[in-house]
């Protein structure tokens, strides 16, 4: 008796047939994506796409900041901020978009300082990863940053908003969580 496998002849290659713009804003756009499923049937999907990616390897960075201090446990730094899509506050890793002609590592260090005031060193940077592939094409590099908490500039850090002004980081609360 022959068993059907994932690679059997009944499965056809899945592919995008068409994409139709439904709405577009400053940061994202909504498209109706028509695709062919493994059985060959044509289906539709609502897809969110970033409008800001311009040749970078990913849209943004998510930073895992590790605070290291003498005679203390290592801590992970998280930020709490209001997120309109969920209608409430989220406790999350610092994160942000990669600017034009900026490396993921440079974006991570910039965003970390803007959101938390901490300065650190990049320990590791992942390849671009999909953040929510069932909904969007958004991608990010996961960047681990070590922070020397004994360094004078990291003893009492204050967020340093970038060129975007203070409004984007106002109301952001920094939390230290034991690793």
C-alpha positions in Angstrom: 0.0 0.0 0.0 1.4 3.4 -1.0 1.4 6.2 1.5 0.8 9.8 0.6 3.6 12.1 1.7 4.0 15.8 1.8 6.0 15.7 -1.4 3.5 13.6 -3.3 2.2 14.4 -6.8 -1.1 15.6 -5.4 0.6 18.6 -3.8 1.2 21.6 -6.1 3.6 24.4 -5.5 2.1 27.2 -3.5 2.5 30.6 -5.1 1.2 34.2 -5.1 -1.2 34.9 -8.0 -1.9 38.6 -7.4 -1.8 41.4 -4.8 -4.4 44.1 -4.7 -3.9 47.3 -2.6 -6.8 47.9 -0.3 -5.5 50.8 1.8 -2.2 52.5 2.5 -0.9 54.7 5.3 2.4 56.2 6.4 3.8 53.0 8.0 1.8 50.1 6.6 -0.5 49.1 3.7 -3.2 46.4 3.5 -3.4 44.1 0.5 -5.7 41.4 -0.7 -3.3 38.6 -1.6 -4.5 35.9 -3.9 -2.5 32.6 -3.8 -2.6 29.0 -4.9 -2.8 26.5 -2.0 -1.1 23.0 -2.1 -4.2 21.4 -3.7 -4.1 24.0 -6.6 -7.1 25.9 -5.3 -7.0 29.7 -5.5 -7.5 31.5 -2.1 -7.3 35.0 -0.7 -5.5 36.4 2.3 -5.5 39.8 3.9 -1.8 40.9 4.2 -0.2 43.8 6.1 3.0 45.1 4.5 5.5 47.7 5.8 5.9 50.8 3.6 9.2 51.8 5.2 11.6 49.1 4.0 14.0 50.5 1.5 16.6 47.9 0.7 17.6 47.1 4.3 17.9 43.5 5.3 14.9 43.9 7.6 12.4 46.5 8.7 13.7 46.9 12.2 15.5 45.5 15.2 14.4 44.0 18.5 17.0 44.4 21.2 17.7 42.0 24.1 19.6 44.2 26.4 21.6 42.4 29.2 22.5 44.6 32.1 25.7 43.4 33.8 26.8 44.9 37.2 29.4 43.9 39.7 27.9 42.0 42.6 24.4 41.9 41.0 22.5 39.4 39.0 22.3 40.0 35.2 19.1 41.7 34.2 17.1 42.0 31.0 15.9 45.5 30.2 12.3 45.8 29.1 10.2 48.8 28.2 6.5 49.4 29.0 4.6 51.5 26.5 1.1 52.1 25.3 0.3 50.3 22.1 -2.8 51.5 20.3 -3.4 48.3 18.3 -3.9 46.4 21.5 -5.6 49.2 23.4 -3.2 49.0 26.3 0.3 48.8 27.7 2.8 46.2 26.6 6.0 45.1 28.4 8.5 44.5 25.5 12.0 44.5 24.4 13.2 47.9 23.1 12.8 48.0 19.3 12.6 50.2 16.3 13.0 50.6 12.6 16.3 50.6 10.8 17.0 54.0 9.2 18.3 54.3 5.6 21.9 53.3 5.2 22.1 52.1 8.8 23.3 48.7 9.9 21.1 46.5 12.2 23.8 46.8 14.9 23.9 50.6 14.7 20.1 50.8 14.8 20.0 48.6 17.9 22.5 50.8 19.8 20.6 53.9 18.7 17.2 52.6 19.7 18.5 51.2 23.0 19.9 54.6 23.9 16.8 56.5 22.7 14.3 54.3 24.6 16.3 53.5 27.8 19.3 55.8 28.0 21.6 52.8 28.2 24.7 52.4 26.1 26.1 49.0 25.3 28.0 46.7 23.0 26.5 44.4 20.4 27.1 40.8 21.4 25.1 39.1 18.6 22.9 39.9 15.7 20.5 37.3 14.1 19.7 37.1 10.5 16.4 38.8 9.6 13.4 36.9 11.0 9.7 37.2 10.3 7.8 38.7 13.2 4.2 37.7 12.4 4.2 35.8 9.1 0.5 34.9 9.3 -0.4 38.6 9.2 2.5 40.6 7.7 5.8 40.7 5.9 7.5 42.6 8.9 11.0 41.4 9.6 13.6 42.2 12.3 17.0 41.4 13.4 17.2 40.2 17.0 20.2 42.0 18.5 21.7 41.0 21.9 23.4 44.0 23.6 25.5 43.8 26.7 25.4 46.8 29.0 28.2 47.6 31.5 26.1 48.8 34.4 29.2 49.8 36.3 30.1 52.4 33.7 29.2 55.9 34.8 27.1 56.6 31.8 24.8 53.6 32.6 24.4 54.2 36.4 21.4 56.6 36.0 20.4 56.4 32.3 17.8 58.7 30.9 16.1 58.0 27.5 17.5 60.2 24.7 14.8 60.7 22.0 16.3 60.9 18.5 15.4 63.2 15.7 11.8 62.0 15.8 11.3 64.2 18.9 10.3 63.4 22.4 6.7 62.3 21.6 7.6 58.8 20.4 9.3 57.8 23.7 7.2 59.9 26.2 5.5 57.7 28.7 8.0 54.8 28.1 8.9 53.0 31.4 12.1 51.0 31.7 12.0 47.7 33.7 14.8 45.5 34.9 14.0 41.8 35.0 16.3 39.1 36.4 17.7 36.9 33.7 
